[in-house]
Amino acid sequence: MADPAAPIQPPDRPAYRLKRLLLGPPLVTERIRREKLSNPAALGVLASDCISSTAYGSEEMLRVLVPVIGLAAFSLILPVTGAILLVLLLVTLCYSDVVMIYTRAGGSYVVARENFGPDIAQIASVALLVDYIVTVAVQVSAGTNAIISFAHLVGGSWTGIDHLQLPLSALVILILAYGNLRGLREAGRVFMVPAYLFIVAVGLMLVVGVVRGLTGRLPHADVHAAGAVPLGTSGSGWLYGASLFIVLRSFANGGSSLTGLEAISNSVSVFRDPKGPNARRTLITMSCILGTLVLGVSALAHFTHAIPYRDGTPTVLAQEAHLVFGDGAVGALGLAFVQLATALILYTGANTPFTGFPFLASFVAEDRFLPRQLTRRGHRLAFSNGIIALAVVALALLVVTGASVDRLVALYAIGVFTAFTMAGAGLTAYHLRRREPGRGWKIAVNLTTAAVSAAVVLIFGITKFTEGAWLVVVVFPLGVWALIRINREYRAEAAALEAVPHPGDDVPRWRRHVVFVLADSIDLATVKALRYAHELRPDEVRAVHFMVDESHARRLMARWEATAGVTVALEVVACPDRRLRHAVMELAARTTEDGQTALTLLVPRRTYASPLGKLLHRGTAESLAKALDHLPGVAVTILPFAVSLAARESEVPE
């Protein structure tokens, strides 16, 4: 027999039981302090996006150069890579300063907000949010390219395998979203391994490539193979015939190698204490690894002439691995190792936005520039709404672009370099206001970073405008406007609700209180409402039925009079035009027009647990409440009544 003193435990809803089954038991809020990442785990989780761009950064440079200057592109790629590494150095120095000063999630958004104000900071927030969304789509698309490339190089042209690009990429996004919904610590354990696997795999490829190059046994790719990007012809002009515009386009494409550098600054709060020094060490380590890998892949492309293909596969990195490791069983094993590691880090690199986007969105929402729902932690302490929103938008982008890396890169770097610009400019303003050791050096580094990053944004916007960058150029101002508009709405609502009334305004000023119970039938829900009406101790209780169907009204009146125990008379109000809300408003206004009568309208709402019950019954309680909320002296109370629970309680055992 159940203990009568034991607290009543409400049964879990089926949806909650399903959530618990899929995501595991809920984590209590006190666990947040323990859900932190060590430096090695943080490098794997947060640096995967940045390091994995090695897989396509050099290829995107060649994709611009090869059709214009042909084989000369393999010489020009090294100077372009050098320019990109110089930008990498500047941005790393800038963000090393960011993570030491601003140790809360937000990165360049926080820097811009603290130094330029919340409205200007929305430029940084939109830049980062757009970048996170595009990053997910780019990373998973490139990861699928790695798998398809391996199939092409090992098994030839497999019929139909290219059609797996979109469905496989979409499946990976769903898996990543699920993994992050389970919580931060689980994501750290799962996603840190591929980063180290990729570093080892590409490092091994580069070492073997150097050895084979020194011994003169490093082969060349077939630049005339079927499906390869057609070779242009170099002229005698400046830089092998490449115009400044083409070089800048190549530089802009290669700038995609630096995306992900901001992830650590956006998620400093997930590091263990001391957060700033730990984040800086991880950032510097990540940048050194990225610079080494990007330079190595570009150098191998220079020597092997690995050429991009029109449909994206096999990739330049896959060709390099195939050429370096050679044919035979050992070569196939080496190629498989590199491609497996590449696919894994690209897929898990798409996990970085699932960590950074929800943190940033929650931070912006705390400032009331995004919906407050994004500040709520979910079942496993993750920002579930942000994770789901990111997955939905990234899937939509994937479908629109057909999971094409080349089409997605056109949308890629503007967002992140805009964030770099805001971070550099914000830190410049920060140090200008302070007197501290090394101030001049810090101002010079951050100002240079801001100027160079702004130049990259301009280059990218101009050179890639017709290839899709126009969309980002249009989205940016619209996004900033939308966030500022949301903030104004929140501020207007807060001002209306926080207006402090005059002393004594909480004292009742109505001389009379009337309660109306809306009655569409005489049943348990209506009786419960009548009972509650008497508990309010009003001056008058009235049951009101608005007659839309005359025959139904007659039957209700007959049943009402025949029902024992009901002491409140039923009043029927004609509603010949069937405008129920209008009729209710008229009655409420007429009742309170003297300015001394307060009206409480009780609306029984019958709730149904089964989907069929919800489908068969239309609820009008909320619409009535909304129609009356502007009338002074009128309050609407909705009284829910669980029909399915009442049905179970009324069952008589045989």
C-alpha positions as CSV (number, residue, x, y, z in Angstrom):
1,M,0.0,0.0,0.0
2,A,1.3,3.4,-0.9
3,D,2.5,5.7,1.9
4,P,0.0,8.5,2.2
5,A,2.7,10.8,3.5
6,A,4.9,10.3,0.5
7,P,5.1,13.3,-1.9
8,I,3.1,12.9,-5.1
9,Q,5.3,12.2,-8.1
10,P,3.6,13.3,-11.3
11,P,4.1,10.7,-14.1
12,D,6.6,11.5,-16.8
13,R,5.2,12.4,-20.2
14,P,6.0,10.1,-23.1
15,A,8.1,12.9,-24.8
16,Y,10.2,13.2,-21.7
17,R,10.7,9.4,-21.4
18,L,11.8,9.4,-25.1
19,K,14.2,12.3,-24.4
20,R,15.7,10.5,-21.4
21,L,16.1,7.3,-23.5
22,L,17.9,9.1,-26.3
23,L,20.0,11.6,-24.3
24,G,20.5,9.8,-21.0
25,P,19.5,11.0,-17.5
26,P,19.3,14.7,-16.9
27,L,22.3,16.6,-15.5
28,V,21.6,19.0,-12.6
29,T,22.7,22.6,-12.9
30,E,25.5,22.2,-10.3
31,R,27.3,19.9,-12.8
32,I,28.1,22.9,-15.0
33,R,31.3,23.7,-13.1
34,R,32.5,20.2,-13.7
35,E,31.6,20.2,-17.4
36,K,35.0,21.8,-18.4
37,L,37.6,20.8,-20.9
38,S,41.3,20.1,-20.3
39,N,43.7,21.7,-22.8
40,P,44.2,18.5,-24.9
41,A,40.4,17.9,-25.0
42,A,39.8,21.6,-25.9
43,L,42.4,21.3,-28.7
44,G,40.5,18.4,-30.2
45,V,37.1,19.8,-29.7
46,L,37.7,23.5,-30.6
47,A,40.6,23.3,-33.0
48,S,39.2,20.6,-35.3
49,D,37.4,23.2,-37.5
50,C,40.6,25.3,-37.9
51,I,43.1,22.5,-38.5
52,S,40.8,20.6,-40.8
53,S,40.7,23.5,-43.2
54,T,44.1,22.2,-44.3
55,A,42.1,19.7,-46.4
56,Y,40.7,22.2,-48.8
57,G,42.5,25.6,-48.3
58,S,45.3,25.0,-50.7
59,E,42.9,23.3,-53.2
60,E,40.7,26.4,-53.2
61,M,43.7,28.6,-54.2
62,L,44.6,26.3,-57.1
63,R,40.9,26.2,-58.2
64,V,41.2,29.9,-59.0
65,L,44.8,29.9,-60.4
66,V,44.9,26.7,-62.6
67,P,42.2,27.7,-65.1
68,V,44.0,31.0,-65.7
69,I,47.8,30.4,-65.6
70,G,48.0,26.6,-65.9
71,L,51.1,25.0,-64.5
72,A,52.4,28.3,-63.3
73,A,49.8,28.0,-60.6
74,F,51.9,25.4,-58.8
75,S,54.6,28.0,-58.4
76,L,52.4,30.9,-57.4
77,I,50.6,28.9,-54.7
78,L,53.6,29.2,-52.4
79,P,53.7,33.1,-52.3
80,V,49.9,33.1,-51.8
81,T,50.3,30.6,-49.0
82,G,53.0,32.8,-47.4
83,A,50.7,35.8,-47.4
84,I,48.0,33.7,-45.7
85,L,50.5,32.6,-43.1
86,L,51.3,36.2,-42.4
87,V,47.7,36.9,-41.7
88,L,47.6,33.8,-39.5
89,L,50.4,35.2,-37.4
90,L,48.7,38.6,-36.9
91,V,45.3,37.0,-36.0
92,T,47.0,34.6,-33.6
93,L,48.7,37.5,-31.8
94,C,45.4,39.4,-31.7
95,Y,43.4,36.6,-30.3
96,S,46.1,35.7,-27.7
97,D,45.3,39.1,-26.3
98,V,41.5,38.5,-26.6
99,V,41.5,35.3,-24.5
100,M,43.6,36.8,-21.8
101,I,41.4,39.9,-21.4
102,Y,37.9,38.4,-22.0
103,T,37.6,35.0,-20.4
104,R,33.9,34.6,-21.0
105,A,32.2,33.1,-24.0
106,G,31.7,35.6,-26.9
107,G,35.1,36.3,-28.4
108,S,35.0,39.3,-30.8
109,Y,31.4,39.9,-29.9
110,V,32.4,40.7,-26.3
111,V,35.4,42.8,-27.5
112,A,33.1,44.9,-29.7
113,R,30.4,45.2,-27.1
114,E,32.7,46.4,-24.4
115,N,34.6,48.8,-26.6
116,F,32.0,50.1,-29.1
117,G,28.6,49.4,-27.5
118,P,26.0,46.8,-27.9
119,D,24.6,48.0,-31.3
120,I,27.9,48.0,-33.1
121,A,28.7,44.6,-31.5
122,Q,25.9,43.1,-33.5
123,I,28.1,43.3,-36.6
124,A,30.4,40.9,-34.8
125,S,27.6,38.7,-33.6
126,V,26.0,38.4,-37.1
127,A,29.5,37.7,-38.6
128,L,30.1,34.9,-36.1
129,L,26.7,33.3,-36.3
130,V,26.8,33.3,-40.1
131,D,30.3,31.8,-40.1
132,Y,29.3,29.1,-37.7
133,I,26.4,28.1,-39.9
134,V,28.5,28.0,-43.1
135,T,31.3,26.2,-41.3
136,V,29.0,23.2,-40.5
137,A,28.0,22.9,-44.1
138,V,31.5,23.3,-45.5
139,Q,33.1,20.9,-43.1
140,V,30.7,18.0,-43.6
141,S,30.7,18.5,-47.4
142,A,34.5,18.4,-47.4
143,G,34.4,15.3,-45.2
144,T,32.1,13.5,-47.6
145,N,34.5,14.6,-50.5
146,A,37.3,12.8,-48.6
147,I,35.4,9.6,-48.5
148,I,34.3,9.7,-52.1
149,S,37.9,10.6,-53.2
150,F,39.2,7.5,-51.5
151,A,36.7,5.4,-53.3
152,H,37.6,7.0,-56.7
153,L,41.4,6.5,-56.1
154,V,41.2,2.9,-54.9
155,G,38.2,1.5,-56.8
156,G,38.1,3.8,-59.9
157,S,34.9,5.6,-60.8
158,W,32.3,4.0,-58.7
159,T,28.9,4.3,-60.3
160,G,26.5,6.4,-58.3
161,I,28.8,7.1,-55.4
162,D,28.9,10.9,-56.1
163,H,25.1,10.9,-55.4
164,L,25.9,10.2,-51.8
165,Q,27.4,13.6,-51.3
166,L,24.2,15.3,-50.0
167,P,22.5,12.5,-48.0
168,L,25.7,11.5,-46.2
169,S,26.5,15.1,-45.4
170,A,23.0,15.6,-44.0
171,L,23.3,12.4,-41.9
172,V,26.5,13.6,-40.3
173,I,24.9,16.9,-39.3
174,L,22.2,15.0,-37.5
175,I,24.7,12.8,-35.7
176,L,26.7,15.9,-34.6
177,A,23.6,17.6,-33.3
178,Y,22.6,14.5,-31.4
179,G,26.1,14.1,-29.9
180,N,26.1,17.7,-28.7
181,L,22.6,17.4,-27.2
182,R,24.0,14.7,-25.0
183,G,26.3,17.3,-23.3
184,L,29.7,18.9,-23.4
185,R,31.9,16.2,-21.7
186,E,30.6,13.5,-24.0
187,A,31.3,15.7,-27.1
188,G,34.9,16.3,-25.8
189,R,35.7,12.6,-25.5
190,V,34.2,11.7,-28.9
191,F,35.6,14.6,-30.9
192,M,39.2,15.1,-29.6
193,V,40.6,11.9,-31.2
194,P,40.2,12.7,-34.9
195,A,42.1,16.0,-34.5
196,Y,45.2,14.1,-33.3
197,L,44.7,11.3,-35.9
198,F,44.6,13.9,-38.7
199,I,47.8,15.7,-37.4
200,V,49.6,12.3,-37.3
201,A,48.3,11.2,-40.8
202,V,49.1,14.5,-42.6
203,G,52.4,14.8,-40.7
204,L,53.4,11.3,-41.8
205,M,52.4,12.1,-45.4
206,L,54.6,15.2,-45.3
207,V,57.6,13.4,-43.9
208,V,57.3,10.6,-46.5
209,G,56.9,13.3,-49.2
210,V,60.0,15.1,-48.1
211,V,62.0,11.8,-48.1
212,R,60.8,10.8,-51.5
213,G,61.4,14.4,-52.8
214,L,65.0,14.4,-51.6
215,T,65.6,11.0,-53.2
216,G,64.0,12.1,-56.5
217,R,61.2,9.5,-56.3
218,L,58.2,11.9,-55.9
219,P,55.9,11.4,-58.8
220,H,53.7,14.1,-60.6
221,A,49.9,14.0,-61.0
222,D,48.3,13.7,-64.4
223,V,47.1,17.3,-64.9
224,H,45.3,16.3,-68.1
225,A,43.2,13.6,-66.4
226,A,39.5,13.4,-67.3
227,G,37.5,15.6,-65.0
228,A,40.4,17.8,-63.9
229,V,40.1,21.5,-64.0
230,P,41.3,22.6,-67.5
231,L,44.7,24.2,-67.6
232,G,45.0,27.9,-68.6
233,T,48.0,29.4,-70.4
234,S,50.5,31.5,-68.5
235,G,51.6,34.7,-70.3
236,S,54.6,36.9,-70.0
237,G,52.9,39.5,-67.8
238,W,53.2,40.2,-64.1
239,L,53.4,37.1,-61.9
240,Y,53.3,34.5,-64.7
241,G,50.5,36.2,-66.5
242,A,48.2,36.3,-63.4
243,S,46.4,39.6,-63.0
244,L,46.1,41.2,-59.6
245,F,42.4,40.3,-59.6
246,I,43.1,36.6,-60.0
247,V,45.8,36.6,-57.3
248,L,43.4,38.3,-54.9
249,R,40.7,35.8,-55.7
250,S,43.1,33.0,-55.0
251,F,44.1,34.7,-51.7
252,A,40.5,35.1,-50.8
253,N,39.8,31.4,-51.4
254,G,42.9,30.4,-49.4
255,G,41.6,32.6,-46.6
256,S,39.2,29.8,-45.8
257,S,42.2,28.1,-44.2
258,L,42.0,30.5,-41.3
259,T,38.4,29.9,-40.5
260,G,38.0,28.4,-37.0
261,L,40.8,30.5,-35.4
262,E,38.1,32.4,-33.5
263,A,36.5,29.3,-31.9
264,I,38.7,29.2,-28.9
265,S,38.0,32.9,-28.0
266,N,34.3,32.2,-28.4
267,S,34.4,29.3,-25.9
268,V,37.0,30.4,-23.3
269,S,34.5,29.6,-20.6
270,V,34.7,25.9,-21.3
271,F,38.4,25.8,-20.3
272,R,39.5,24.8,-16.8
273,D,40.9,27.5,-14.6
274,P,43.0,29.6,-15.2
275,K,40.9,30.0,-18.3
276,G,42.9,32.8,-20.1
277,P,46.4,31.1,-20.0
278,N,44.9,27.7,-20.9
279,A,43.0,29.2,-23.8
280,R,46.1,31.1,-25.0
281,R,48.3,28.0,-24.9
282,T,45.8,26.0,-26.9
283,L,45.4,28.8,-29.4
284,I,49.1,29.1,-30.0
285,T,49.4,25.3,-30.4
286,M,46.6,25.2,-32.8
287,S,48.0,28.1,-35.0
288,C,51.4,26.4,-35.1
289,I,49.9,23.1,-36.2
290,L,47.7,24.9,-38.8
291,G,50.6,26.9,-40.3
292,T,52.8,23.8,-40.6
293,L,50.1,21.7,-42.3
294,V,48.9,24.4,-44.7
295,L,52.4,25.2,-45.8
296,G,53.2,21.5,-46.1
297,V,50.1,20.7,-48.3
298,S,50.8,23.7,-50.5
299,A,54.4,22.7,-50.9
300,L,53.4,19.2,-51.8
301,A,51.0,20.6,-54.4
302,H,53.8,22.7,-55.8
303,F,56.0,19.6,-56.3
304,T,53.4,17.0,-57.2
305,H,51.1,19.2,-59.3
306,A,48.0,17.7,-57.6
307,I,45.2,19.4,-59.5
308,P,41.6,20.2,-58.5
309,Y,38.8,18.3,-60.2
310,R,35.6,20.0,-61.4
311,D,33.3,17.9,-59.3
312,G,35.5,18.2,-56.2
313,T,36.8,14.6,-56.1
314,P,39.4,13.3,-55.9
315,T,40.6,16.2,-53.7
316,V,44.1,17.6,-53.9
317,L,45.0,16.2,-50.4
318,A,43.8,12.7,-51.5
319,Q,45.9,12.9,-54.7
320,E,49.0,14.0,-52.6
321,A,48.5,11.0,-50.3
322,H,48.1,8.7,-53.3
323,L,51.3,10.0,-54.9
324,V,53.4,10.1,-51.8
325,F,52.5,6.6,-50.5
326,G,52.4,5.1,-54.0
327,D,50.6,2.0,-55.3
328,G,50.3,-1.5,-53.7
329,A,49.1,-2.6,-50.4
330,V,51.3,-0.2,-48.4
331,G,50.2,2.7,-50.5
332,A,46.6,1.9,-50.2
333,L,46.9,1.6,-46.5
334,G,48.6,5.0,-46.3
335,L,46.0,6.6,-48.5
336,A,43.2,5.0,-46.4
337,F,44.8,6.3,-43.2
338,V,45.0,9.9,-44.5
339,Q,41.5,9.9,-46.0
340,L,39.9,8.3,-43.0
341,A,41.6,10.8,-40.7
342,T,40.7,13.7,-43.1
343,A,37.0,12.7,-43.2
344,L,36.9,12.3,-39.4
345,I,38.4,15.7,-38.6
346,L,36.3,17.4,-41.2
347,Y,33.2,15.9,-39.8
348,T,34.2,16.6,-36.2
349,G,35.5,20.0,-37.3
350,A,31.8,20.7,-37.9
351,N,31.3,20.0,-34.2
352,T,33.2,23.3,-33.3
353,P,30.2,25.4,-34.3
354,F,27.9,23.2,-32.2
355,T,30.1,24.2,-29.3
356,G,30.6,27.9,-30.2
357,F,27.3,28.8,-31.8
358,P,25.1,28.0,-28.7
359,F,27.5,29.7,-26.3
360,L,27.6,32.8,-28.5
361,A,23.8,32.8,-29.2
362,S,23.1,32.5,-25.4
363,F,25.4,35.4,-24.7
364,V,23.8,37.6,-27.3
365,A,20.4,36.5,-26.0
366,E,21.4,37.6,-22.5
367,D,21.9,41.0,-23.9
368,R,18.4,40.8,-25.4
369,F,19.4,40.8,-29.1
370,L,18.2,37.2,-29.7
371,P,15.2,35.3,-28.3
372,R,15.6,34.5,-24.6
373,Q,14.9,30.8,-25.4
374,L,18.5,30.5,-26.5
375,T,19.8,31.2,-22.9
376,R,18.2,28.0,-21.5
377,R,20.2,24.9,-20.9
378,G,18.6,21.7,-21.9
379,H,18.3,18.1,-20.5
380,R,22.1,17.6,-20.5
381,L,23.2,21.1,-19.7
382,A,23.8,22.0,-23.3
383,F,22.1,25.0,-25.0
384,S,19.7,22.7,-26.8
385,N,17.7,25.4,-28.6
386,G,20.9,26.8,-30.1
387,I,22.1,23.4,-31.2
388,I,18.8,22.6,-32.9
389,A,18.6,26.0,-34.6
390,L,22.2,25.6,-36.0
391,A,21.4,22.1,-37.3
392,V,18.2,23.2,-39.1
393,V,19.8,26.2,-40.8
394,A,22.9,24.3,-41.8
395,L,20.8,21.5,-43.3
396,A,18.9,24.0,-45.3
397,L,22.1,25.6,-46.6
398,L,23.4,22.1,-47.5
399,V,20.3,21.4,-49.6
400,V,20.4,24.7,-51.3
401,T,24.1,24.4,-52.4
402,G,24.0,20.7,-53.1
403,A,26.7,20.1,-50.5
404,S,29.3,21.7,-52.9
405,V,32.4,22.9,-51.1
406,D,33.3,25.2,-54.0
407,R,29.9,26.9,-53.8
408,L,30.0,27.1,-50.0
409,V,33.5,28.7,-49.8
410,A,32.1,31.7,-51.5
411,L,30.0,32.3,-48.4
412,Y,32.7,31.3,-46.0
413,A,35.4,33.8,-45.1
414,I,33.5,37.1,-45.0
415,G,32.0,36.3,-41.7
416,V,35.1,35.2,-39.9
417,F,37.3,38.0,-41.2
418,T,34.7,40.5,-40.2
419,A,34.9,39.1,-36.7
420,F,38.7,39.4,-36.9
421,T,38.3,43.0,-37.9
422,M,36.0,43.7,-34.9
423,A,38.3,42.0,-32.5
424,G,41.4,43.9,-33.7
425,A,39.6,47.2,-33.7
426,G,38.1,46.6,-30.3
427,L,41.4,45.7,-28.7
428,T,43.0,48.7,-30.3
429,A,40.4,50.9,-28.6
430,Y,40.8,49.0,-25.3
431,H,44.6,49.6,-25.2
432,L,44.3,53.2,-26.3
433,R,42.4,53.9,-23.1
434,R,44.9,52.3,-20.8
435,R,48.5,52.9,-19.7
436,E,50.2,49.5,-19.4
437,P,53.6,47.9,-20.3
438,G,53.8,46.9,-24.0
439,R,50.9,49.2,-24.9
440,G,52.5,50.4,-28.1
441,W,53.3,46.9,-29.3
442,K,49.7,45.7,-28.6
443,I,48.1,48.7,-30.3
444,A,50.3,48.1,-33.4
445,V,49.5,44.4,-33.6
446,N,45.8,44.8,-33.1
447,L,45.4,47.8,-35.4
448,T,47.4,45.9,-38.1
449,T,45.2,42.9,-37.7
450,A,42.0,45.0,-38.0
451,A,43.3,46.7,-41.1
452,V,44.5,43.5,-42.8
453,S,41.3,41.6,-41.9
454,A,39.1,44.5,-43.2
455,A,41.1,44.4,-46.5
456,V,40.5,40.6,-46.8
457,V,36.7,41.2,-46.3
458,L,36.8,43.8,-49.0
459,I,38.8,41.5,-51.3
460,F,36.5,38.6,-50.7
461,G,33.4,40.7,-51.2
462,I,34.6,42.0,-54.5
463,T,36.3,39.0,-56.0
464,K,33.6,36.5,-54.9
465,F,30.6,38.7,-55.2
466,T,29.1,36.9,-58.3
467,E,29.9,33.5,-56.8
468,G,27.6,33.8,-53.8
469,A,29.3,36.4,-51.6
470,W,26.5,38.8,-52.6
471,L,24.2,36.7,-50.3
472,V,26.4,37.3,-47.3
473,V,26.7,41.0,-48.2
474,V,22.9,41.2,-48.2
475,V,22.4,39.1,-45.1
476,F,24.8,41.1,-43.0
477,P,22.9,44.4,-42.8
478,L,19.6,42.6,-42.6
479,G,20.9,40.4,-39.7
480,V,22.2,43.4,-37.8
481,W,18.9,45.2,-38.3
482,A,16.9,42.2,-37.1
483,L,19.0,41.8,-33.9
484,I,18.7,45.5,-33.1
485,R,15.0,45.3,-33.7
486,I,14.6,42.4,-31.3
487,N,16.5,44.3,-28.7
488,R,14.2,47.4,-29.1
489,E,11.2,45.1,-28.7
490,Y,12.6,43.6,-25.5
491,R,13.5,47.0,-24.1
492,A,10.0,48.4,-24.9
493,E,8.4,45.4,-23.2
494,A,10.7,45.8,-20.2
495,A,9.9,49.5,-19.9
496,A,6.2,48.8,-20.0
497,L,6.4,46.1,-17.3
498,E,8.9,47.7,-15.0
499,A,6.9,51.0,-14.7
500,V,6.5,51.2,-10.9
501,P,2.9,52.2,-9.9
502,H,2.1,54.8,-7.4
503,P,1.9,53.8,-3.8
504,G,-1.4,52.1,-3.0
505,D,-2.1,51.1,-6.6
506,D,-2.1,47.4,-5.5
507,V,-5.2,48.0,-3.3
508,P,-8.4,46.9,-5.0
509,R,-10.3,49.8,-6.6
510,W,-13.3,47.9,-7.8
511,R,-16.5,48.1,-5.8
512,R,-18.0,45.0,-7.3
513,H,-16.5,41.7,-8.6
514,V,-18.4,39.5,-11.1
515,V,-17.4,36.0,-12.3
516,F,-18.6,34.6,-15.6
517,V,-18.2,30.9,-16.4
518,L,-18.4,30.2,-20.1
519,A,-20.5,27.1,-20.6
520,D,-20.7,25.2,-23.8
521,S,-21.9,22.0,-22.1
522,I,-22.8,20.7,-18.6
523,D,-20.0,18.3,-17.7
524,L,-17.2,17.8,-15.2
525,A,-15.1,20.6,-16.7
526,T,-17.9,23.1,-16.4
527,V,-18.8,21.9,-12.8
528,K,-15.1,22.3,-11.8
529,A,-15.2,25.9,-13.2
530,L,-18.3,26.7,-11.3
531,R,-16.8,25.4,-8.1
532,Y,-13.7,27.5,-8.6
533,A,-15.9,30.5,-9.3
534,H,-17.5,30.2,-5.8
535,E,-14.0,29.9,-4.2
536,L,-13.2,33.4,-5.5
537,R,-15.9,34.8,-3.2
538,P,-17.3,37.2,-5.9
539,D,-20.4,39.4,-5.6
540,E,-22.0,37.5,-8.4
541,V,-21.5,34.2,-10.3
542,R,-23.1,33.7,-13.7
543,A,-22.9,30.9,-16.2
544,V,-23.1,32.2,-19.7
545,H,-23.7,30.3,-23.0
546,F,-23.3,32.1,-26.3
547,M,-25.9,30.6,-28.6
548,V,-24.4,29.8,-32.0
549,D,-26.6,26.7,-32.6
550,E,-30.2,27.2,-31.4
551,S,-31.0,23.5,-31.1
552,H,-27.8,22.8,-29.1
553,A,-28.7,25.7,-26.8
554,R,-32.1,24.3,-26.1
555,R,-30.6,20.9,-25.2
556,L,-28.1,22.5,-23.0
557,M,-30.7,24.5,-21.1
558,A,-32.8,21.4,-20.6
559,R,-29.8,19.4,-19.2
560,W,-28.8,22.4,-17.1
561,E,-32.1,22.5,-15.4
562,A,-32.2,18.8,-14.9
563,T,-28.8,18.5,-13.4
564,A,-28.9,18.3,-9.6
565,G,-26.4,20.2,-7.5
566,V,-26.0,23.1,-10.0
567,T,-27.2,26.3,-8.2
568,V,-26.1,28.8,-10.8
569,A,-28.6,29.7,-13.5
570,L,-27.6,29.5,-17.1
571,E,-27.8,32.7,-19.1
572,V,-28.0,32.4,-22.9
573,V,-26.7,35.2,-25.1
574,A,-27.7,35.2,-28.7
575,C,-24.8,35.1,-31.2
576,P,-26.6,35.1,-34.6
577,D,-23.5,36.1,-36.6
578,R,-21.4,33.4,-35.0
579,R,-18.7,35.8,-34.1
580,L,-18.0,34.3,-30.7
581,R,-15.0,36.5,-29.7
582,H,-16.9,39.6,-30.7
583,A,-19.9,38.6,-28.6
584,V,-17.8,37.9,-25.5
585,M,-16.0,41.2,-25.9
586,E,-19.3,43.1,-26.1
587,L,-20.7,41.4,-22.9
588,A,-17.4,42.0,-21.0
589,A,-17.3,45.7,-22.1
590,R,-21.0,46.1,-21.1
591,T,-20.4,44.5,-17.7
592,T,-17.5,46.7,-16.8
593,E,-18.6,50.0,-18.5
594,D,-19.5,51.6,-15.1
595,G,-15.8,51.7,-14.2
596,Q,-16.6,50.1,-10.8
597,T,-17.1,46.5,-11.7
598,A,-14.3,43.9,-12.2
599,L,-15.0,40.9,-14.3
600,T,-13.2,37.5,-14.1
601,L,-14.0,35.3,-17.1
602,L,-13.4,31.6,-16.4
603,V,-12.9,29.5,-19.5
604,P,-12.9,25.7,-19.1
605,R,-10.4,24.1,-21.4
606,R,-10.7,20.4,-22.0
607,T,-7.2,18.8,-22.7
608,Y,-6.6,15.6,-24.5
609,A,-3.5,13.4,-24.2
610,S,-3.9,11.4,-27.4
611,P,-3.0,13.0,-30.8
612,L,-6.4,11.9,-32.1
613,G,-8.2,13.7,-29.2
614,K,-6.2,16.9,-29.9
615,L,-7.1,16.6,-33.6
616,L,-10.8,16.1,-33.0
617,H,-11.3,19.0,-30.5
618,R,-10.5,22.6,-31.3
619,G,-9.4,24.9,-28.4
620,T,-10.8,28.4,-28.3
621,A,-9.7,29.4,-24.7
622,E,-6.5,31.1,-25.8
623,S,-8.1,33.0,-28.6
624,L,-10.8,34.4,-26.2
625,A,-8.1,35.3,-23.7
626,K,-6.2,37.2,-26.3
627,A,-9.3,39.0,-27.5
628,L,-10.0,40.4,-24.0
629,D,-6.5,41.2,-22.7
630,H,-6.8,44.9,-23.6
631,L,-10.1,45.5,-21.8
632,P,-9.6,47.3,-18.4
633,G,-11.1,45.5,-15.4
634,V,-11.3,42.2,-17.2
635,A,-9.2,39.1,-16.3
636,V,-9.4,35.8,-18.1
637,T,-8.5,32.6,-16.4
638,I,-8.2,29.3,-18.3
639,L,-9.1,26.2,-16.3
640,P,-7.6,23.0,-17.8
641,F,-9.4,19.8,-17.4
642,A,-7.6,16.5,-18.4
643,V,-10.3,14.5,-20.2
644,S,-8.1,11.4,-20.5
645,L,-7.2,11.4,-16.8
646,A,-10.9,11.7,-15.8
647,A,-11.8,8.9,-18.2
648,R,-9.2,6.6,-16.5
649,E,-10.4,7.5,-13.0
650,S,-14.0,6.7,-14.0
651,E,-13.2,3.2,-15.3
652,V,-14.9,0.5,-13.2
653,P,-13.0,-2.8,-13.0
654,E,-14.9,-5.8,-14.0
